[in-house]
């Protein structure tokens, strides 16, 4: 019985959600260098971006910039992981669509025009 309980608990641990490494989530940039802006209000429930986007986030009286050159394995993460402490004040998922420059079927060898 004890072996069964230990095996069951180990299995539960293996099924726990995996959190991506921070270095796979992109990198901070000056807010002024971003190509897009997103205003986060109390009603904002999530944010959608595309891999490769550079975004200026504005929340309350604060702002920060983020470059979404992320790992192709990253599809969603909590924006609080990359936002300056205290800016968002709540969990906010950011959904990352694949970077079209690296999608299957596209000509990844050709530079963007």
N, C-alpha and C positions, 0 to 999 in steps of 0.2 A: 504494500500500500504506500509506504513512504517513497519508494522509487517512482511510483505512478504520480504522486503529488509533485515531486521534484521535476519530473519530466514535463508535467503539465505547466508548471510555473515557468520553466525554461522556454516552453513553446510560446507562452503569452509574452515573454520578454522579446522573443524573436519577431513577434507580430506588432510590436510597438512602432508608431510612426517614426520615420527616419528624418532627422533634421539635416538639411544640406550644410556643407561647410561654407563658412562665410566667404571664402575666397572664390567660390563658384557663383556668387550672386551679383557680380559686377563690381563697380568701384565708384567712389565719391568723386564728384566733379564740382567746379564752381557753378552755382545756380545760373549765373549769367552765360555759361557755355552750353546750356541745354537747348535743344531744338524744339521741345514741346513743354507746355506748362499744364499742371494739374492742380486745381484748387480743391483742397480737402475740407469739407464742411462736416458738421455733426451728422448730416444725413448720408454721407458717403459710406457705402457698405463694402466696396472693394474698388480696386483700380485695375484696369487692363492696359498692358503695354505690349510692345513687340520687341523681341530680342534685337539688340543693336540700338534701340531708342536711347536718347539722352533726354532726361525729364527733369524739369524744375518743379518741385512740390512746394505748395504754399499751404500752410496750416496755421490758422490764427495769425499771429504776428511774426511767424518764423517761416523760413524757407531753406531748402537744401536741394542739391542737385545729385542725380544718380545716373550712371552709365550702365545700361542693361545689356552689356556684352556678357552674357551669362553662359554657363554650361548648357549644352543642349538637353541635359537631364532635368534642368530646373523648369518647372511649370508653374509653381505657385510657392510663395513664401510670405511670411509676415513682414510687412514694410517696416515695422518697429526694429527688425534686426539690422537695418541699415540707416534708419533715421537717427538724427541726433537725439540723445536722451531727453524725454519729456515733451517732444514736439507733438507727437500724435496722442499720447495718453490712453490709447486703447489698441487692441489688435486690429489690424487692417490688412486683409489679404491682397497681394498683388499677383495677378495672373499674367504670365509671360507667354505670349504666342511665339512660336519658333521664328528665328531670324530668317527672313525670306532669302537672304544672300547665301544661306547654307542649306536650303531645302532640297530634298530629293526631287529630281526632275528639272531643277533650275540649272543654269549654266554657271556654276560656282567659280569657274576660271575667269569669267569676264568681269572686269571692274564695273561698278555701277556708273551709269551715265549721268 
